[in-house]
C-alpha cells in the first residue's frame, strides 16, 4: 500500500483509508459486530493504516467497535475520531459541550471507548458559524501538549475558519465531503490546505456509493440510511446522472479497473496531501477500494477525464440540512 503524509503534520497514512461509520450508523443495518471487527482487521492486513470514526456515530458505539478491532495493531496505525460541538444523548454538560471542560470530557470518553491513551487525529465534527475557532484551536493545542492527541482538524469548515484556527494551533487535516459529484471545496478550501501544509481527508469519496455504479434506481433505503434523504438518490436524479457512470465505466474498462477505483484514482492524482476514506462493509469492497491506490491515471488520462466531466451537470447533492431530516443526527 502506498503511503501519504497529511500535510506537514508528520502523520503518515495509507493512500486510501477506511471510513468506519457505516458499520454502525448511516447506511441502514450493517454487518454483525464480529464481522465488522473481522473486516477492519482485514483492511489492516491489506495495508490500510488509517481508520476513521466519531463519537457521534451510533452515537458512541462505533468508537467502541473500532477500538476493539484495532487494539492488536493500535501502535501501527493512524486512528482518527471526531467530537461533536453539540451535546449528544447522555452528555449533560451545564457548561456546554463547546467549552474547554466539555471538549476535555469528550476526548477522555473517546480515549476510553477506543481503548487507547492517545488519538492520532482529533477533528471537530462540524464548525458552528458562531464559534470562536481560535478558542477551540487553543484547547486543541493544550491536548497536543499533554499527549492526549497528536494532531487536530476540522470537518466541513470554511477557508476563513481554517486559516484562523491554523494560526493558533496548526491543523493536521481538514475532513470534508469530496468526490467527482461534490467539488465545492476545490474553489478555496483545498487550495488553502495545499498552501498551509494541511492534509485534506475526503469523506464520501464515492458519493455514498453512487460512483461505484452498484446503486439501483429503484432501491429502497430504510432506517437511518442517509440515502433516504440525499437528493442524488432520487430516481430522477439517478437517471440524470447516468452519463457520469457511463464515462467512469468506459475509463475503467480501458484501465482494467472498476468505476469506484477510477473515482478514487481521480482523487489521488496530482495531490499527495489528499486521502479518501471510503466506507466499505464487505470484503470484496475493501479489496477493490484499497486496490485503487495502485490504479494510476496518466496526466493525459486525467485531463481527458476532467474535460469530459466538465461538460456534465451533477443532479442532486448531499447537505447537512437533508441529513438532519432523518432525526438522528444534528450537524449544524
Secondary structure, 3 states (H helix, E strand, C coil): CCEEECCCCCCEEECECEECHHHCCCCCCCCCHHHHHHHHHHHHHCCCCEEECCCCCCCCHHHHHHHHHHHHHHHHCEEEEEEECCCCCCCCCCCCCCCHHHHHHHHHHHHHHHCCCCEEEEEEECCCCCCCHHHHHHHHHHHHHCCCEEEEEEECCCHHHHHHHHCCCCCCEEEEECECCECHHHCCHHHHHHHHCCEEEEECCCCCCHHHCCCCCCCCCCCCCHHHCCHHHCHHHHHHCHHHHHHHHHHHHHHCCCHHHHHHHHHHCCCCCEEECCECCCHHHHHHHHHHHHCCCCHHHHHHHHHHHHCCCCCCCCCHHHHHCCCCCCCC
